[in-house]
Amino acid sequence: MAPEQAPDRQGPCVGILAGGGPLPGQVARAVEQAGGRVFIVGFQGFAQPEVIGHWPHRMIRLAAAGEILSALHEHHCRDLVLIGPVRRPSLVNLRPDATGARILARIGKALFAGDDGLLGAIVRVLGEEGFIIRGAHEYLSGSLARRGVMGAVGPDDAAWADIMLGRRVVRELGRLDIGQGCVAQGGLVLAVEALEGTDRMLERVGGLRQPDRPGGVLVKMAKPEQERRADLPTIGPRTVAGALAAGLRGIAIEAGATLITDPAACIAMADEAGLFLTGIGGEDKKTD
C-alpha cells in the first residue's frame, strides 16, 4: 500500500469514502483526468487496497468518524463521494469513537430504518459538517446505463413481458425499501433481491428456473425515493457471469440510474453468451 501523501495546500480536493469493488478507483481516475485531486478514506474490511492504493488514502474503521472527518479536513476535501458496497454492521460490532457516537445520535432512528433512510441521514449529517455530497454518476457519466439495447442481442416479446413484470415488482420493492432487483421468468417471479444483494440472489435462481419456459430476466432499478448520491444500482462483469450461470436470457437495468462498472466488458460478455443487456425507462412500455 502506498504511503499517505502530505496534504496539498493548493486548494480543495474530492474526498472519496470508499467501500468495496472497483468504482472508488474509477471515480478517483475520473477526477484526476478532469484535472482535480482526490483523497480516499478506505473503510477497513471493505475497501480493496489494490483498487485505491494508487491515490493518497488512509484505511479507517467505519465507525471512527472522528478520524475520518479529521483526515478529510486535513486534506482540504470539500466535495465528497460515497461509493462502493459496505455491509451494515451490527451495533455490537460498530464500536464508534466519541465523534462517531455523537453522529450516531444525530442520525437517530434512521440507523434502524432501511437503506434509504440511513443513507439519507448520513448525507444530511455530512452536509451539516460542511461537505458537499456528490453522486458517483457526476464523475462516471460514461458508466451510466443508456436507454435501449447495449449489445448485439435484444429482448423478444416474451422477454419484454418478463421485463414489464420485473419492473412492477422492483418498483414495489423499492417503495418498501427492500431491494433493487428481481428475476422473472415466463410470468413468474423467481426471486427478489433483499439484504443478500444481486449476486447471491442470482445464485439462488439457478435452482428455481422453470425448464419448460424461456430463460428468465434480471431487472434492476433505483428505488423511487432512493438517495442517488450514495447508492445507485450497480452491475458489472460478475453480474453478467451470474446471469449466465443462472440460465437467464438477459438483464434489464434502469437507464440513467444504474452504474456499469466495466461497460465494454459487460457488453462483450453478454454478446458472447447470447444474453441481452438493455436500458429501460421508468414508464410501463418497451424501450427499444
C-alpha positions, -999 to +999 in steps of 0.1 A: +000+000+000+014+034-010+021+057+020-003+086+025+009+117+009+011+151+027-019+173+021-017+196-009-023+232+001-032+244-034-069+241-029-098+217-022-099+182-034-126+155-038-128+131-009-139+096-016-154+074+011-147+040-004-164+007+001-156-024-019-154-030-056-137-011-085-158+020-085-138+041-059-108+038-082-128+047-113-142+078-096-106+088-085-093+083-120-121+104-135-115+132-111-078+132-119-085+131-157-106+162-152-077+180-135-088+175-099-072+159-068-085+132-046-080+118-011-096+085-003-108+071+030-110+034+026-133+016+050-114-012+067-127-046+058-145-032+027-122-011+005-097-030-016-061-017-012-053-028-048-081-005-060-074+026-040-036+023-035-026+044-064-040+076-047-034+093-014-055+074+010-060+062+046-077+030+058-100+038+087-127+019+106-162+026+095-173+039+129-141+060+136-159+091+125-136+115+143-106+101+124-125+101+091-136+138+094-101+148+106-085+132+076-109+148+052-104+182+066-066+177+068-066+171+030-089+201+024-117+179+010-149+198+002-168+176-022-174+140-010-184+109-030-197+078-012-191+048-034-187+011-031-207-015-012-205-016+026-224-041+047-243-026+075-225-036+107-243-047+139-244-022+168-224-047+188-195-046+163-197-009+155-175+004+183-179+041+175-153+067+187-165+098+205-173+117+173-190+086+159-212+083+189-223+119+185-230+114+148-250+082+155-271+102+180-277+128+152-287+100+128-312+088+154-340+065+143-327+063+107-300+040+120-327+013+124-346+022+092-340+008+057-311+017+035-328+048+021-335+063+055-300+056+067-282+068+036-303+100+036-294+107+072-257+101+066-258+125+036-276+151+057-251+148+086-221+151+062-237+182+047-241+197+082-203+190+087-196+214+058-192+189+029-209+189-005-221+154-013-217+144-050-231+113-067-206+090-084-226+094-116-215+130-117-179+117-124-188+085-142-213+096-168-198+071-193-206+043-169-243+051-166-266+027-184-282+042-215-316+036-229-321+007-253-302-024-263-265-020-255-251-051-273-258-073-303-288-091-287-322-077-278-352-089-259-380-106-277-417-102-268-416-129-242-386-113-226-403-079-226-433-093-208-409-105-181-392-071-180-425-054-175-434-078-147-400-073-131-402-036-133-435-036-114-421-059-088-389-038-083-409-006-081-429-021-052-397-035-036-382+000-038-413+016-024-409-006+006-371+000+007-363-037+004-341-041-027-333-031-062-337-062-083-357-093-091-357-122-116-389-130-136-394-160-159-425-167-180-448-146-159-434-160-126-412-141-101-384-165-093-365-143-068-364-108-053-333-090-040-331-082-003-302-079+021-281-106+003-276-085-029-278-093-066-250-119-068-265-141-040-299-137-055-287-150-088-270-180-071-305-190-058-322-186-091-303-214-108-323-240-087-356-222-093-356-218-131-385-234-149-373-258-176-405-256-196-403-218-201-378-194-218-350-183-196-357-155-171-347-119-169-328-099-143-343-065-137-325-038-116-338-003-109-333+025-085-358+028-056-384+056-062-372+076-032-335+065-033-307+087-022-289+087-056-258+103-043-250+073-022-264+040-036-272+038-073-279+002-086-247-013-100-239-042-123-206-055-136-190-085-153-197-106-122-234-098-127-233-109-163-215-141-153-241-148-126-270-142-150-254-167-174-248-193-147-284-189-136-296-197-172-311-162-177-318-147-211-308-112-203-305-082-180-327-050-180-314-020-160-327+014-154-312+039-179-296+069-163-299+054-129-276+023-130-238+022-130-220-004-150-185-010-136-170-020-169-195-013-198-173-026-226-165-059-208-202-064-198-214-059-233-187-082-248-195-109-222-233-106-229-228-108-267-205-138-264-231-156-242-261-145-263-276-125-234-293-092-239-283-061-219-308-033-222-315+000-205-352+007-196-370+038-185-394+042-157-426+041-178-445+009-184-437+004-221-409-010-242-376+009-245-362-003-278 
